[in-house]
Amino acid sequence: MKHSSENTVTDKSPVQELTDTRGHITGADWLARYSSSVLGVFGAPQRVLVRGSGCLVWDADGKEYLDLLGGIAVNALGHAHPFVTSVISSQLATLGHVSNFFTSPTQIALAEKLLEISHAPAGSRVFFANSGAEAIEAAFKLARRNAGSAATPRTKIIALEGAFHGRTMGALALTAKEAYRAPFAPLPAGVVHIPFGDIEALRAAVDDTTAAVFLEPIQGEAGVRPLPAGYLQAAREATTAAGALLILDEVQTGIGRTGKWLASGDTGIVPDAITLAKGLGGGFPIGALVTFGPVASGLLTAGQHGTTFGGNPVATAAALATLHVLENQHVLARVRAVGEHLRAGLAGIHGVTEVRGEGLLIGFDLDADVAPAVVQAGLDAGFIVNSPGPRTIRLAPPLILSTEQADQFLAALPALLQTAKDAQ
């Protein structure tokens, strides 16, 4: 069969033409076009990035940056990882999308792998989505299905002050930040936020009207705040006694981010569900809800939830490739070692008052409200970091970050802090 010239692949694809750093379109040009074409929900972008390799990225003007944010804990294996790239390309050339009327070998294999690494008991199941917020929405519906009988309705869902679970309506109801919530009120009802880390407040709040408790083992958007020792165990005891679900949001902390498959993995507790996303696809969009055991897994039945793109062959192939590299190239041990080295180095820098986190999810506080200025100074010096608060810097680099790259940032940080303070 002859193909028309309309289907002929040219020497250079439209994407290559747009991202060609030898071209005449500057970063400023792109940003001007952005402001007149893209809805401004994120504010003005800091840079126009066109290329990445490992832990490095380059902008439209050719400047190089050490990426210490990893797309907010997404790029687990850095940028353009050759194995993940080859798997995605091969799968897309074989079978890209089939809808949820069908399944694929990659979807089934990934579900089995997630059940394995999460040590889920018999009867556990996986639902695939496209993002962390969608995984949380599925978990929210799971909680609603645990509503109980009409005589004893379970209308309460508990989350923590400082929590961030996403921006879709159900996820936003769980998110604590009032600035995110207020413009969209009224949100889905029944969510109660209790003080962070207060075990007695938790025990007092969980009763027979509680459908579920949602917890992040480490709160990322609140500045990398780990739950105190014993909190997850107390939550499991309280929810079990009340017949409520314990749902752990491991969207940011899961898939090796803390040097373990799950941040909650060494606590000995078995939740009723966990949510995953971000690093799972190594940069390719995918989310998952893992329901633990037959009771929780039976709450959502045929027709009660769905997705068009979730669990598609390409996304699940990307996730399988990411997990393969993490497991077979001993990346988790490296995360623990480099993370410990980085935290120790940060603790010795003048102007850093506290260092928190685990593995390569790190937050550190400063002695002045200069964190946003540090982010800007870092960009100017070739480092990408994030400020979730006026005194807090967050690091969530690719899990392949080397000790040498960590040392580059540690060596530069004192000058970045001074530049930020001088700018006040």
N, C-alpha and C positions, 0 to 999 in steps of 0.2 A: 504493500500500500504506500502510495506517495503522500508525503506530508507537505502541507502548504508552507510558504515562506514565513507565515505568521508564527509558526511553531519552531522555526530555526533558532538555535542558541547562538548568540553572537559571541565574538571573541571576549567581550567584557560584559558581565551581567550588570543590570541596573544597580544592584547593591555594591558591586565593585566600583562602579563609576561614582557612586555617592560617597564611598568611604576611602577613595584614593587620596592618600595624604600628600601626594605630589601635586594635587590639583590646586586651583586658585581660590577655592572657597575656604575662608578662614573660620575659626571658631566663632568669632563675633558675627559673621554672616549667618552661620547656622542658628545662633541664638536669636537673631532678629527674626528669622523665619519661624523658629519655634514659637516665639511670643505671639505670632499672628496666625498660628495654625493648631496649636496643641492647647487643650483646656488646662488652665493654670492651677490645678489642684496641688501641684508640688512646689509652687513658686518658681523662681528662675533657676534653671539648672546651673550647677557650679562650673561644669566643663562639658564639652562635646567630645565623647570618647569614641574612637574609631577602630582600635585594635588592641588585642591583649595576647599575652603569652606567659603562662605560669602565673607568678604573682605580680607581673608588670602590666600596665596599660599605657596607651599613648593617646593623646588628644588630637584634635583636628589640626593643631598648629605644630604637631610633632614633639610635644613635650612628654617626657616619660615620668611615670608615677609608680611608686611601690604601693600596691593596693592592700591596705590593712583593714579593709571593711568587707571585701569579698561579696559585693552586691548585697550587703546586710546578711552575712552568714549563708549565702546561697552558693557561691562558687567554691565548693568543697575542694575541688582538684585544680583550682585556678582557672585561667582562661585558655581556651583552645587546647584542652588536654588531648593528645593525639589518639589515645585509645577510645575515649568517650566520643570524640568527633567521628572516628571511623565507624563506631557502632551505630551512632545516630544516622550517619550517611547511608550505611548499608541497610539499616532497617527502613529508612524512608524510601530507598530505591526498591524495596521488596514489598512492603505493605505499610501504609501510613495511618489510615483511619478506617474503622469498621463500624462505628456506633455501638451503643450498648445492647443492641439486639444480638451481638456476637461477642466472642472473646478471642484471645490470641495466646500463643504459648508464652510470650513475654509477660503478659498480664498475670497469668497463672503462676509462672515461675517467680515473679516479683512478690506476689502475695505470699507464696510459700517461704520466700527468703525473709520477708519482714516478720512473719510469725516465728521463724527460727531465731533471728537475732534479738527479738523482743522476749524470747522465752515464754511465749503465750501458751496457755494450757490448751488441752484438747477442746474442740468446739469453738475456738476463736476464728474470727473472720476479718477480712480487710475490705474496705470500700475506698476506691480511688477517686480523687478529685484533681483539680488543676492548680490549687494554691493552698496556703495555710488557712486563709479565711474560709475557703470552701470546706476544708476539713473540719474547721470549728463549727460551721453551719450544720454539717452532718452530725457532729457531736451534740450540738444544741437540740437538734430534733431527737436524737437518742435520749437525751435527758427528758424531753417533753413526753416521750413514750413511757418513761418511768413515772408517770404521773400518779399511779395508784388507783384505787377504786373511788367511786363517787362518794363513799362514806368518809374516806380519809384522803382527800385530794392532795397531791404533792405539787404545790405551786411555786415553791421556792428553789431558786438556783443560786448557789453561793460562789462568789469570786472574791478576789483580794483587792484591797486598795493598792494602786500602782500597777494593776494588771493591764496588759495589752494583749488582746486576742484577735484583733482585726477590725476592719471598718465596714464590713457588710452589716446589715441591721441586727442579726442575731449576735454576731461577734462583737459588734459595737455595744450591745447591751451588756456584754460581759466585760468590756473595756472600761477602765475606771476614770480615765482623764475627761474631765468635764468639758474642756474645750472641744474635744472630738464629739462628745455626746449631745451637747446642748442644741446645736443647729438642727438636729434631726429628731428631737423629741416629738411625740412620745415613742420610746423604744419598746420592743417586746417586754412585757411586764414580768415581774416575779424575781428579777435578779437583785440580790443583796450583796453589797460589798462590805467586807469585814476587815479589821486592821491587819496589816501585813505581819506575818510571823508570830502572831499572838495565839498560842495554842489554846488558852482558856477561852478566848473569844470564839475560836473555831468550835470548840466543844459546846459552848452555849448556843451557837447558831444552828448547828446540825440537829434536826429533830425529825419527827415523823411526817412533817410537811415538806421536807427537803427532797427534791428530785435528784440533785447532783451537786457536787463540788468541783469546780474547775480550778486547777492550779498549774502555774509554771514552776518547774523546779528551780529555775533561775529566771528572774524577771529581767528581760533584756531591755525593753524600752524605758524602764524605770531606772536604768543605770547599772545594769548587771548586778542584781541583788539576789544572792542565793537564799532559799528558804533555810531557816535555822535547823540545826541538827534535831532530829526527832519529829519535825513537823509533818512530814509525809506519813510517817508511821501513825501519828496521832490522827491524821485525816483518814487513813484507812480504817482505823479502829472505830472512829466516830461514824463514818458513812456505813460501815458494815452493820453496826448496832442499830442504825436508823433505817436501814434498807435503802439508802441512797447510793447513787453511783459516784465513784471517784474517777474523774477524767483529767488526765495530765496533758497539758499543752507542751509538746516537745518539738514544736515547729522550728524554733530557733536552737534549742539545746540538743536535739537529736542528731543521729547519723554522724557520730564521731566528733561533733563540735567540742565536747568536753573531754575527749580522749577515751570515751566509751561510746558504745552504740547509742545508749540512752543515758541522759543525766541521772535518771532515777534507777538505772540498772543495778547499782550496788546497794540499794536500800533494802532489798529483800521483800518489798511490797509488791503485790499484784494488783494493778488498777483494774477498772472495768473497761477503760478505753484510753488510748493515747492518740494524739494528732501529730502528724509529721508533714513536712514540706521542705522549703528552703533548700538545704544541702542535698536532699534526696536525689534530685535529678542532675546534680553537678552543674547546674545552670539552666537546665531545661525545665519548664514548668510542670510540676506534679505535686500533688498532696495526697495524704492517705489518712484514713481513720482506721485504727486497729482496735477491734472490739475483743475483749478477753473473756473467753468461756462462753458456754451456750446460753446463759441467762441474758447477758448484755447483747450477745450476737443475735438473739432472737427478737430484740425489741424493734428493729427496723426490718420489715418484711417486704415482699415483692410489691412494687408500686408506691411505696411510701417515701422513696427518695430516688434521685437519679442525676445524671449528668450526660451531656453529649460527648464532650472530649475526654472526660476522666478515664484514666487507664488505657489510653490509646497505645498502639504498639510502639510508636516512637518514644513517647515519654517513659513507658515502662522499660524499654530497652536502654534508654539513657540511665535510668535508675539502677538497673542491673549492672551496667558497666561501671557506674560510680561505686557501688557496693563491692564489686569485684576488685577494683583497684585498692579501695580502703582496706579490704580484708587481706589481699594477697601481697601487698607491698608494705605491710606493717606500718601503715600510716597512723593508726591510733596511738601507737607507742611514741611516734615522732611528735604527735600533737601534745602528748603529756610532757615530753621532755622540753620541747621548744616553748610551750606555754609556761612551764615552771621557770625556765630561763628568763623569759620576757617579764613575768611578774616580779621576779627577784630584782631584775635590773630597774624596773619602774619604781620599786620601793626605795631604791637608793638615790633617786633623783630629787634634788631640792625643789620644793614647790608642789610635789606630789604628796598628798596627805593620807590617802588610803588606796589600796589596790584590792580588787575583788575579782572573783570568777574562777573558772576551772577550764583546763585545756586552753583552747584558743578562743574562748569567749571571755573577754577581760574588760573590766571597767576600772578607771582610776579617777580619783577626785583631786582637784587642785585647790590651792590656798586662796584663790580669787575667782571672781565670776568672769573668767576669760576663755572658757571652753570654745565658744563659737569662733573667737579670734584665733585660737590655736588651730582649729580646723582650716581657717583661711591661710594662716601662716604655713601650715603643713602642705596645702595645695601649692602654694608659691614655691616651696622647697622640694616638691615632688613626692609627697606622702598623702594618701587618702585615709582619713580617720573620720569619726563621727562624734557629735556632741549631743547626747540625749537630754542633757541638762546644762545649766549655766556654768557648773563647776565640774562636769563629768565628761570624760572622753571614753568612748567605746571602741574596742578593737575586736574584729571578727574576721581575721584574714583567711585566705585559703589555707586548708589544712596541710598543704605542702610547704608552708613558709619555712625557710631555713633559719638556722641560728645566725648565720651571717646577715641575712636580711633583717632579722629582729634587731641585731646589733646596730645596723645602719640607722634604724629609727631611734634606738636608745641614745646613740651618739648625737643625733640631731635634736632631740627633744628639749634639752636645756635652752638652746637658742630659740626654739619655737615658743617656749614659755615666755622668754624674755621679750621676744618680738610682740607677742600678744599683750603683755603688760605695758609695753611702751606705747602701744596703740590706744590704750584707754584714755 
